Structure formats: structure tokens, C-alpha cells
Amino acid sequence: MGATAPGVGGVAITVQRRLESLYALDPEAPVTEFLVDDAQGGSRTLLAQDGDELRLAVVLDGAVRTDLAQRDPRQRLDGTNLGALCTLTEEVSHFLFLLFCARAGRHATQLELELQGEVDKYLTAAFLLSLQNEGAVSLRLRELLFRDYRLRDGLHDESADRYHEASRLAFAWCGFLEAEYLRRDRLHDLRREARRFYRLGQREKLLRIADVA
């Protein structure tokens, strides 16, 4: 396992525990125990299964580690560290969702995994911005996360299409959460809706989004 850069481990565990609390998940071992050094560039979550044994590893790009270590988003989240926080949150989200599905004995599709990661990065960023700005969350956040983004070079067309679709779906779903719950200060109802959505299968999630879009 690679050494965690100063500050990065604290941010990763904060994100993990907040997601576990939001979705009423049993606490898992700290994700920092599964962080490995980046050898090829790019952040990703690695999964291997041997019978009943599930092995996970979370790889963080060196630039992400540096940005989070130098500019802690728990203290101030802005344009200098939003991208790094979102990358970290996506990987923590994948880590938790894969474990959740494994424990539930269900299969997670790649689209479902990416969609949940997109939703989780929005909710994590919105929560931190709300704490730091007396409850205010910019209307531009969804645009920044789900429309003003750039995929890394070298992705296969199938992967790129899946990321675009996950972003489109998350834009619609998070718009509903924002309008119905965040801007009306209905946080208890938001948690209940988020927990219900988390436990739906892919087909049911797509139908739910279609209902509110």
C-alpha cells in the first residue's frame, strides 16, 4: 500500500463517513487502508474477486493528492480544489457501492457505478459549500460538475459514452434533489430520498429519474 499524502487521508475518510451516514451504510474499514500509489496516471478503483473473497484498491492520481494536501476542501472548497475533491469522491463512492452490492449479493453495472459516483460528488460538494457559505449552494454547481467537464484522453468510445450518459442522468436527478430538498431546507427528506435511490437497481433508478426529469 502507498503512503497517503498529508491531509489526503483525512479528506478521504471524511468523505467516506459522510456517504456512509447519508446512505445509512454499515461503516467499512477506512478507505485509506486501500489507497495505492499511482503508477500509470489517472484515478480508478480496482476490483478483483476470487470465490467469496473481494479485493479492492483505490488509486489516486498524484495531482489529486497534491491538490487535496495543499488545499483542504473541508476548510475551503473553491475552483482550485473542486476537481480534486470530485475525483476523490467518485473513487470513494465506487469503493463503497461495490462493497454494498457485494454484501447484498447483487451485481452493479458500470453505468450504475458511474451514476452513483456522479450523484455522490454533487452531494458531497453541495454539503461542504453549504457549511462554508451559511447554507448557500451556487446554482452553477450542477453545470460545473455535469456539463462543463472534460474526459481524460484515451478513453474508448464506449467508456466515454457511458460517462456522458451518467453525467446527463446525474444532472437531472441532482436538479430534482436541489429543487425539492436542498433549496427548501428539507434535509431529512433528502436523506430518505437518497437512501431509497441508492438501493434501487439500475432499471428502477432510470425510471425514477425519468419520473422527475
Backbone torsions as a table, in degrees:
resi	resn	phi	psi	omega
1	MET	NA	141.0	-179.9
2	GLY	-83.7	155.0	178.4
3	ALA	-72.6	138.5	178.8
4	THR	-83.3	130.8	179.6
5	ALA	-63.3	149.1	-178.9
6	PRO	-52.1	130.6	177.1
7	GLY	90.8	-33.2	-176.4
8	VAL	-65.0	-42.4	-179.7
9	GLY	-61.1	-41.0	179.2
10	GLY	-63.5	-41.7	178.5
11	VAL	-65.1	-44.0	-178.6
12	ALA	-60.7	-44.2	-179.1
13	ILE	-69.3	-37.4	176.1
14	THR	-59.3	-47.3	178.6
15	VAL	-61.1	-45.6	-179.6
16	GLN	-59.0	-49.5	-176.0
17	ARG	-67.1	-34.2	178.3
18	ARG	-68.3	-39.9	177.4
19	LEU	-67.0	-41.0	177.4
20	GLU	-61.7	-41.1	178.2
21	SER	-67.6	-43.9	-179.6
22	LEU	-58.1	-43.6	-174.8
23	TYR	-96.9	6.5	-180.0
24	ALA	55.2	49.0	178.2
25	LEU	-95.5	148.5	172.5
26	ASP	-65.7	134.9	-179.0
27	PRO	-59.9	132.4	176.0
28	GLU	-96.1	169.9	172.8
29	ALA	-58.1	148.5	-179.0
30	PRO	-53.9	134.0	-179.7
31	VAL	-61.0	-23.0	178.2
32	THR	-60.7	-24.1	177.5
33	GLU	-71.6	-11.9	-176.3
34	PHE	-114.2	2.8	178.5
35	LEU	-74.8	135.5	177.6
36	VAL	-126.8	157.2	179.0
37	ASP	-65.9	146.8	178.2
38	ASP	-84.1	124.6	-179.6
39	ALA	-110.2	-23.6	-173.0
40	GLN	-115.8	-11.5	-175.3
41	GLY	92.2	141.0	-179.4
42	GLY	95.6	143.5	178.3
43	SER	-95.6	144.4	-178.4
44	ARG	-165.7	159.8	174.7
45	THR	-111.0	127.2	-175.9
46	LEU	-104.0	137.7	-177.2
47	LEU	-130.2	133.7	173.0
48	ALA	-139.4	138.2	-179.8
49	GLN	-129.4	130.5	178.8
50	ASP	-127.6	96.8	-174.8
51	GLY	66.0	-123.4	178.9
52	ASP	-87.9	-4.4	-177.2
53	GLU	-90.2	125.9	179.2
54	LEU	-111.2	128.2	179.8
55	ARG	-120.7	130.1	-178.3
56	LEU	-126.0	149.5	172.1
57	ALA	-144.9	143.0	179.9
58	VAL	-115.6	121.2	179.9
59	VAL	-105.3	127.7	176.8
60	LEU	-113.7	130.9	176.0
61	ASP	-57.3	144.8	-178.9
62	GLY	-59.0	-37.3	179.5
63	ALA	-66.1	-35.2	177.2
64	VAL	-64.7	-44.8	178.5
65	ARG	-59.8	-44.4	-177.9
66	THR	-64.1	-46.8	-179.2
67	ASP	-60.4	-42.8	-178.5
68	LEU	-71.1	-34.9	179.3
69	ALA	-69.5	-35.3	-176.8
70	GLN	-85.7	-30.3	-176.0
71	ARG	-134.6	90.3	-175.0
72	ASP	-68.4	115.4	-178.4
73	PRO	-67.5	-15.9	176.2
74	ARG	-71.5	-23.6	177.1
75	GLN	-90.0	-45.2	178.4
76	ARG	-154.4	119.5	177.8
77	LEU	-104.6	120.8	179.2
78	ASP	-150.8	-165.7	-176.0
79	GLY	-64.7	-17.0	-178.5
80	THR	-79.9	-21.8	-176.9
81	ASN	-133.3	3.6	179.7
82	LEU	-61.6	-45.2	-179.4
83	GLY	-61.5	-42.3	179.8
84	ALA	-65.7	-42.3	177.5
85	LEU	-60.8	-43.1	-178.2
86	CYS	-64.8	-40.5	177.6
87	THR	-62.6	-46.7	177.7
88	LEU	-60.0	-45.5	-177.5
89	THR	-63.0	-40.4	177.7
90	GLU	-58.8	-44.5	-178.4
91	GLU	-69.4	-39.1	175.4
92	VAL	-64.2	-39.9	177.3
93	SER	-60.4	-46.5	177.9
94	HIS	-59.3	-44.8	179.5
95	PHE	-55.7	-49.6	-177.4
96	LEU	-70.6	-39.7	-176.3
97	PHE	-70.7	-37.0	176.4
98	LEU	-63.6	-41.1	177.2
99	LEU	-66.2	-42.1	178.7
100	PHE	-59.2	-47.4	-178.5
101	CYS	-66.6	-38.8	179.3
102	ALA	-63.0	-42.9	-179.0
103	ARG	-69.4	-28.6	179.2
104	ALA	-86.5	-5.2	-179.9
105	GLY	68.4	35.0	-179.4
106	ARG	-125.6	160.0	-178.6
107	HIS	-96.4	138.3	175.6
108	ALA	-108.7	125.6	176.6
109	THR	-77.3	162.4	177.5
110	GLN	-62.4	-39.7	178.9
111	LEU	-64.5	-42.8	179.0
112	GLU	-62.3	-40.3	179.6
113	LEU	-63.8	-45.5	-179.4
114	GLU	-68.5	-39.3	178.6
115	LEU	-61.0	-46.2	-179.9
116	GLN	-63.4	-38.3	177.8
117	GLY	-62.6	-39.4	178.4
118	GLU	-65.5	-44.7	178.7
119	VAL	-62.0	-42.4	-176.5
120	ASP	-67.4	-35.6	179.4
121	LYS	-70.2	-34.4	176.3
122	TYR	-65.7	-49.4	-177.0
123	LEU	-64.6	-37.7	178.4
124	THR	-65.1	-47.5	179.7
125	ALA	-65.1	-42.1	-179.8
126	ALA	-62.5	-39.6	180.0
127	PHE	-64.2	-46.6	-179.3
128	LEU	-65.1	-42.3	179.0
129	LEU	-63.3	-38.4	178.2
130	SER	-63.2	-43.1	178.8
131	LEU	-63.3	-37.2	-173.6
132	GLN	-88.1	-10.8	-174.5
133	ASN	-130.2	35.2	175.5
134	GLU	53.4	43.1	175.1
135	GLY	91.2	-7.5	-176.6
136	ALA	-84.2	136.8	174.2
137	VAL	-129.2	124.8	-176.0
138	SER	-62.5	139.5	174.3
139	LEU	-65.2	-17.0	-179.4
140	ARG	-79.6	-10.8	-174.1
141	LEU	-59.7	-48.0	-179.5
142	ARG	-61.4	-40.6	178.6
143	GLU	-61.9	-44.6	-178.9
144	LEU	-62.4	-41.9	-174.6
145	LEU	-78.7	-38.8	-167.6
146	PHE	-113.2	-6.0	178.2
147	ARG	-127.9	-38.8	-179.8
148	ASP	-94.8	59.5	-178.7
149	TYR	-126.4	164.3	178.7
150	ARG	-134.8	126.5	178.2
151	LEU	-76.6	151.4	179.6
152	ARG	-67.7	152.4	-179.2
153	ASP	-66.6	150.3	173.1
154	GLY	91.5	2.4	179.6
155	LEU	-72.1	141.8	172.4
156	HIS	-68.0	153.9	-177.9
157	ASP	-56.6	-39.9	-178.9
158	GLU	-62.6	-43.0	179.0
159	SER	-67.1	-42.6	179.0
160	ALA	-61.9	-42.8	178.6
161	ASP	-62.2	-39.2	179.8
162	ARG	-66.1	-41.7	178.0
163	TYR	-64.2	-41.9	178.6
164	HIS	-62.8	-41.7	179.8
165	GLU	-66.8	-41.1	177.7
166	ALA	-62.2	-40.0	178.5
167	SER	-66.1	-40.6	178.4
168	ARG	-62.3	-45.4	-179.4
169	LEU	-66.6	-41.5	179.9
170	ALA	-66.2	-36.4	177.4
171	PHE	-58.8	-43.8	179.9
172	ALA	-69.0	-46.6	-176.9
173	TRP	-66.6	-44.6	-179.2
174	CYS	-69.9	-27.8	173.1
175	GLY	-63.1	-40.1	176.2
176	PHE	-64.5	-47.4	179.7
177	LEU	-60.4	-41.0	-179.4
178	GLU	-63.5	-48.7	-175.7
179	ALA	-70.7	-40.8	-173.3
180	GLU	-83.7	-30.7	-170.7
181	TYR	-123.4	-53.7	-175.2
182	LEU	-62.6	-47.5	-175.5
183	ARG	-79.3	-7.2	175.8
184	ARG	-108.1	7.2	178.6
185	ASP	56.3	40.1	179.0
186	ARG	-104.8	63.8	-173.1
187	LEU	-69.4	-34.1	177.9
188	HIS	-63.0	-42.9	178.6
189	ASP	-68.6	-33.9	176.7
190	LEU	-61.9	-45.8	178.8
191	ARG	-60.2	-42.6	-179.7
192	ARG	-63.6	-42.8	178.9
193	GLU	-66.4	-41.8	-179.4
194	ALA	-64.6	-40.6	-179.9
195	ARG	-67.1	-38.0	178.1
196	ARG	-65.1	-45.8	-178.9
197	PHE	-62.4	-41.7	-177.7
198	TYR	-56.8	-35.2	-173.7
199	ARG	-91.9	-3.5	176.3
200	LEU	-75.9	154.2	171.0
201	GLY	-77.6	172.8	-175.8
202	GLN	-59.1	-46.5	-177.8
203	ARG	-59.4	-44.0	-179.2
204	GLU	-67.3	-35.0	177.0
205	LYS	-64.6	-44.0	-179.3
206	LEU	-65.1	-37.9	176.8
207	LEU	-66.2	-39.3	179.6
208	ARG	-64.6	-42.1	177.8
209	ILE	-64.4	-42.5	178.2
210	ALA	-60.8	-32.9	-180.0
211	ASP	-66.7	-32.4	-173.6
212	VAL	-104.9	-12.7	-176.1
213	ALA	-70.1	NA	NA
